[in-house]
Amino acid sequence: MAMIKCPECGRQISDKAPFCPNCGVAIAGKVIKCPQCGEVYFKDQEMCPNCHHLTRLSGTVGNTADAQSSTQPTPASTSADAQQAAPAQPTYNQQPSYSQQQTYNRQQTSSRQQATPQSSANGKKGGVTPPPVPPKKKKGHGPLIAAIILAIALCGVCFYFYNNAKTSKEEEAYEYAMKSDDPLVLQTYLDNYKDAPEAHIDSIQAHLDALKQLDVDWNNAVVSGSKQALLDYLSKHPNSEHKAEAQHKIDSIDWAFAANANTLDEIQAYLDEHPNGEHVDEANAAIQKIKTKTVQPDEKVMVTAALRHFFQAVNANDEASLEASVEPVMSNFLGKTQATKADVAVFLQKIYKDDITGMTWRLGNDAKINKREVGQDEYEYTVNISATQDIQRTDPTKEHHATFKINAKISPDGLVSAMAMTKIIQ
């Protein structure tokens, strides 16, 4: 088996293929390869279309004709030679050529002239009776009819293969178009297969209309620029090719709102809704920054509780509880730097003078708290708050009430690390 080029369409095919799979023309036994230039062409052509070399079949016919012409005898000079060298008469199934007929007539005339004396000697009147000319056999139409039938059958086979290939190609194009989301692919199918099955055309047209409507909805959502419009689009078209872009736009809208608010609640809401969002790192950094500068409600409770424990211990004149409410070493306590728990105990002893039977410290509701980061997620708090002191004493002439401005620092452990008191003169 060898690969040749189809003389009809030029496609590479096997020389044993009964028909070309591309154009459907018959191949096996119908083509010939030119011995001079190698061009492949149909056997029924007289010569090579490339180099014009005569086809072998044409040459054979010509040689046969020459051979038949060479076998025609020349007229005899004697009667005996004429009888022995009688010209070959044309067969009944082949019409004699003009030259053959002329030669035959001349030979018959010569024979009649030589036979005249013999006929007179026999006493017969008139000329010699020529031999009867063989009747021409009527040519039958069987071969023609058979050729027509064969041609019709061949055309039918070619049409079958062509139609089958066309149908198969349309099926492949239909399946490809139905899987595509490109309107150009769908429109190309409709333009190229206008004679396709009506069901296929309707399906492709419906798919194309849906894609066009999807584009309209997407353009409307983008133009609106609202989160709700994008959410509505995704709800209506969950598998849209614009799904990722819509989610990106929603993520950007939510982050812009949270960043503009710059509150812990709003930024945390963004993280809750977009745990894998594009601005997660920015959100975490913003939360860290807010926590560094802003005292949260739970931190405020912790700071005020630390001061309350300190003054409750003072009210109870409880040295152990007082020492437990402060750091082992305080940066400053009532003017003394690097103060210890012992310094705090001395303070307690000094304020309880001999005539004092009890006292009550109360913190105001005007606390102002600031914070600074001193470690990873560790903060030191500075608080300014007012406080009142009610004193129970045995000497009624002495002071029973005083107001102070308290400035204190609270460590990350919730203990007093520094304290200063300023008495307010009223």
GITASUL-V935178 format. One record per residue. RES is the residue in one small letter. OMEGA is omega in whole degrees, 0 to 359 (* if undefined). BURIAL is 1 if it has 24 or more other ideal C-beta (glycine too) atoms within 12 Angstrom, else 0. Layout:
# GITASUL-V935178
res omega burial
RES OMEGA BURIAL
RES OMEGA BURIAL
This chain:
# GITASUL-V935178
res omega burial
m 179 0
a 178 0
m 179 0
i 177 1
k 180 0
c 180 1
p 184 1
e 186 1
c 177 0
g 181 0
r 178 0
q 182 0
i 177 1
s 178 0
d 177 0
k 181 0
a 180 1
p 181 0
f 175 1
c 181 1
p 183 0
n 183 0
c 176 0
g 182 1
v 180 1
a 185 1
i 187 1
a 178 0
g 184 0
k 183 1
v 179 1
i 180 1
k 182 0
c 180 1
p 184 0
q 182 0
c 178 0
g 179 0
e 178 0
v 180 1
y 185 1
f 182 1
k 184 0
d 176 0
q 185 0
e 183 0
m 179 0
c 181 1
p 183 0
n 185 0
c 178 0
h 173 0
h 183 0
l 178 0
t 181 1
r 182 0
l 179 0
s 179 0
g 181 0
t 180 0
v 181 0
g 180 0
n 180 0
t 180 0
a 179 0
d 181 0
a 180 0
q 180 0
s 182 0
s 182 0
t 180 0
q 182 1
p 174 0
t 180 0
p 182 1
a 179 0
s 180 0
t 180 0
s 181 0
a 179 0
d 180 0
a 181 1
q 182 0
q 183 0
a 179 0
a 181 0
p 179 1
a 180 0
q 179 0
p 178 0
t 183 0
y 182 0
n 178 0
q 180 0
q 180 0
p 179 1
s 182 0
y 181 0
s 178 0
q 180 1
q 180 0
q 179 0
t 180 1
y 181 1
n 180 0
r 180 0
q 179 1
q 179 1
t 179 0
s 180 1
s 181 1
r 181 0
q 180 0
q 183 0
a 184 1
t 180 0
p 181 0
q 181 0
s 179 0
s 180 0
a 180 0
n 176 0
g 181 0
k 178 0
k 177 0
g 181 0
g 180 0
v 178 0
t 181 0
p 177 0
p 183 0
p 176 0
v 181 0
p 181 0
p 176 0
k 180 0
k 181 0
k 182 0
k 181 0
g 180 0
h 181 0
g 180 0
p 180 0
l 179 0
i 179 0
a 179 0
a 179 0
i 180 0
i 179 0
l 180 0
a 179 0
i 179 0
a 179 0
l 177 0
c 178 0
g 179 0
v 179 0
c 179 1
f 179 0
y 181 0
f 179 1
y 181 0
n 179 0
n 178 0
a 180 0
k 179 0
t 179 0
s 179 0
k 179 0
e 179 1
e 179 0
e 179 0
a 180 1
y 180 1
e 180 0
y 182 0
a 181 1
m 179 1
k 185 0
s 174 0
d 179 0
d 180 0
p 181 0
l 179 0
v 181 0
l 180 1
q 177 0
t 177 0
y 182 1
l 180 1
d 186 0
n 185 0
y 180 1
k 178 0
d 179 0
a 177 1
p 183 0
e 179 0
a 179 0
h 181 1
i 179 1
d 181 0
s 180 0
i 180 1
q 178 0
a 178 0
h 179 1
l 178 1
d 179 0
a 178 0
l 178 1
k 178 0
q 178 0
l 179 1
d 178 0
v 180 0
d 180 1
w 179 1
n 179 0
n 180 0
a 181 1
v 181 0
v 180 0
s 178 0
g 181 0
s 179 0
k 183 1
q 179 0
a 178 0
l 177 1
l 178 0
d 179 0
y 179 1
l 178 1
s 181 0
k 182 0
h 185 1
p 182 0
n 182 0
s 175 1
e 179 0
h 184 1
k 182 0
a 180 0
e 178 0
a 178 1
q 178 1
h 180 0
k 178 1
i 179 1
d 181 1
s 179 0
i 181 1
d 181 1
w 178 1
a 179 0
f 182 1
a 181 1
a 179 0
n 177 0
a 177 0
n 175 0
t 182 0
l 182 1
d 183 0
e 180 0
i 177 1
q 177 0
a 176 0
y 180 1
l 180 1
d 183 0
e 182 1
h 182 1
p 178 0
n 183 0
g 182 1
e 184 0
h 181 1
v 181 0
d 178 0
e 180 0
a 180 1
n 178 0
a 179 0
a 178 1
i 179 1
q 180 0
k 179 0
i 180 1
k 180 1
t 185 1
k 187 0
t 177 1
v 180 1
q 183 0
p 181 0
d 177 0
e 178 1
k 178 0
v 181 0
m 181 1
v 181 1
t 178 1
a 179 0
a 178 1
l 180 1
r 178 1
h 180 1
f 184 1
f 174 1
q 177 0
a 177 1
v 179 1
n 182 1
a 182 0
n 184 1
d 184 0
e 182 0
a 179 0
s 180 0
l 179 1
e 180 1
a 183 0
s 182 1
v 177 1
e 179 1
p 177 0
v 182 0
m 181 1
s 178 1
n 177 0
f 179 1
l 176 1
g 181 0
k 179 0
t 180 0
q 180 0
a 180 1
t 177 0
k 179 1
a 177 0
d 178 1
v 178 1
a 178 1
v 177 0
f 181 1
l 181 1
q 183 0
k 185 0
i 177 1
y 179 1
k 187 0
d 184 0
d 181 0
i 178 1
t 179 0
g 177 0
m 180 1
t 175 0
w 178 1
r 178 0
l 178 1
g 180 0
n 185 0
d 184 0
a 174 1
k 188 0
i 172 1
n 181 0
k 173 1
r 183 0
e 180 0
v 180 0
g 179 0
q 182 0
d 176 0
e 186 0
y 173 1
e 187 1
y 174 1
t 185 1
v 172 1
n 185 1
i 177 1
s 179 1
a 177 1
t 180 1
q 174 1
d 186 0
i 173 1
q 183 0
r 180 0
t 180 0
d 183 0
p 182 0
t 181 0
k 184 0
e 179 0
h 184 0
h 178 0
a 179 1
t 183 0
f 171 1
k 184 1
i 172 1
n 186 1
a 174 1
k 180 1
i 182 1
s 177 1
p 179 0
d 179 0
g 179 1
l 179 1
v 181 1
s 176 1
a 180 1
m 173 1
a 180 1
m 178 1
t 182 0
k 181 0
i 181 0
i 181 0
q * 0
